[in-house]
Amino acid sequence: MLSLTTILLFILVLLLLAFVIWNQAREKHTKIRSIWIQLLLIGVLGVLSFSNTLIHSTTNIALLIGCGLVGLIIGIVSGRLVKLQVDMANDTLIVQGTTWSIVIWVVLFIIKQVFHVLSKQEATGVLIDLIGSNILFLTACSALGMHLYRFWYYSQQRRASTRTQ
């Protein structure tokens, strides 16, 4: 029989998942200077998560670098899948998630929750331990890739508008 705590945690995860979907689906107006601040904070998070991983061998380093590259690729793909518009007058980027970009965030969220549950259940195994310790770095790199793509898109639109003037 399920305990009340298990049921409440499951409901909390469902609520967090609903929040992720709602947050990604709505249109957001983002000032370009806030993208710089987000990039800085995500960079700090990436450095902290990199420094907290256990590096015992070159295999761990390779896996960490692989997780970082996979995270950057996921972030760039996610950034390309959103609807982006540039408001040059207000120096603002208008972002709205699409179905596929929301699916990417939901899958990342579920993967993080699964590894969190596995670590709480004290599941062991070389692969679970290695990926679980690098999941924060992968997530930070995916957010970094997404924000870098948005800034790159803004820069391209800004250059195109200055050429036409």
N, C-alpha and C positions, 0 to 999 in steps of 0.2 A: 504494500500500500504506500502511496506517495505521502510524504510528510508535507505539512503546511509550508515549511521553508522551501522545499523543492518547487511546490506549486507557485509560491510567490516569486521565486527567482525566475521561473519560466515566464510568468506574466511580465516581470520586469524586462527580461530579454525581448519579449514580443513588443512591449512598449518602446524600448530603445530602437528596435528594428522599424517600427512605425514612424518614430521620430526621424530616423535616417532617411526613410523614403520621403516623408513630408518635406524635410529640409532640402533634399536634393531636387525635388520636383518644383519647388516654388522659385520664382524669379528673384534674383538678388542683384542689387546695385552695389558694386564694389569699387571704391576709390583705388587708384593705382598705388598711392603711397601705402594703403593698407595691405596690398599684395606684397610690397617690399617687407613690411613688418611680419606678415605671415611667413614669407620665405626665410626671414631671419629666425623666427621662432621654430619653424620646422627644421631648419639647419641645426639649431641647438639641440632639439629633440633627437635628431639623427646622430649627432656626435655623442650625446648621452647614452642613447641606446647602443651605439657602437662600442662605447667604453664599458658598458655593463655586460656585454656578452663574454662568455668564457672562451678564450682562445687558447687551445691546448696544442693545436697542430696546424699544419698547412691546409688540411681538409676543412677545418673550421673557418679559416680565413677565406678559402675559396667559396665555401657555402655562404659566408657573410657577404662577400662581394657579389655572388650570384643572386642572393636575396635583394641586395641593393639594386642591381641591374634590372631584375624582374620587377621590383617596385617602381623604378623609374619608367619602365616600359608600360606598366599598368597605369601609372599616373598620366603619361602622355596620351595613351589611348583613351583614357577616361576624359582627359581635357579636350581631345578632338571630338568626342561624342556629344558634348554639351552644346547648347545653342549659345553663341557668343555674339554680342553686339557692342560696339564702341560708341560712347557718347563723348565726343571730343570737347564739346562745350563745357561739360562738367568734369572732364578728366576721369570718366567712370567706365567701367566694364560691366555690362549687363549679362549675367550668367543664368541659364535655366537648364536644369538637367533633362535629358531625354530618357526614354525607357531603358536603353542599353547602358547609359552611364549610371543610372540608378541600380541596374542589375549588378554592375561591377562593384559598387559600394556595398550592396547587400551581401554579395558573395564574400568580399573582404571582411565584412562585419561578422558573418557566420563563421568564417575560418578562424578569426580571432577568438570568438566565443568557444568554438570547439576545442582549440588548443588551451584555452583557459580552463575549461571543464576537465580536459585530460590531465592538466597539471594539478588540478585540485583533487582528482581521483587518484593521483600519484601513479599514473600510467607511465611505464618505462619503455625504453627502446631508444636506440641510437637516433633514429630518424625523428621521433617525436621530441626528444630532448634538443636536438640540433635546430630543428625548424621552430620549435616553441621558443627557444632563446633568441631566435633571429626574427620573429614575427613583428616585433615592435620596429625593428630597423626596416623591414620590408614595407610596413605601413607608413613610416616616416618618409621613405623614398618615394612611395606612390603619391603621397600628398605633395612632396617636393616636385615631382614630375608634372603633376597636374597644374600647380601654380606657375612653374616655369613655362609650360605651354601657354597658359593664359597671358602671361607677361609677353611672351614672344608674339602671340597673336595681336595683342595691343600695340606692340612696337611696329609690326608690319602694317597695321591699319593706319597708324600715325604717320609712318613714312609715306604711305600711299596718298594720304590726305594732304601732306605738305607738297608732294609732287604736283598734285592737281591744282594747287592754289597759285 
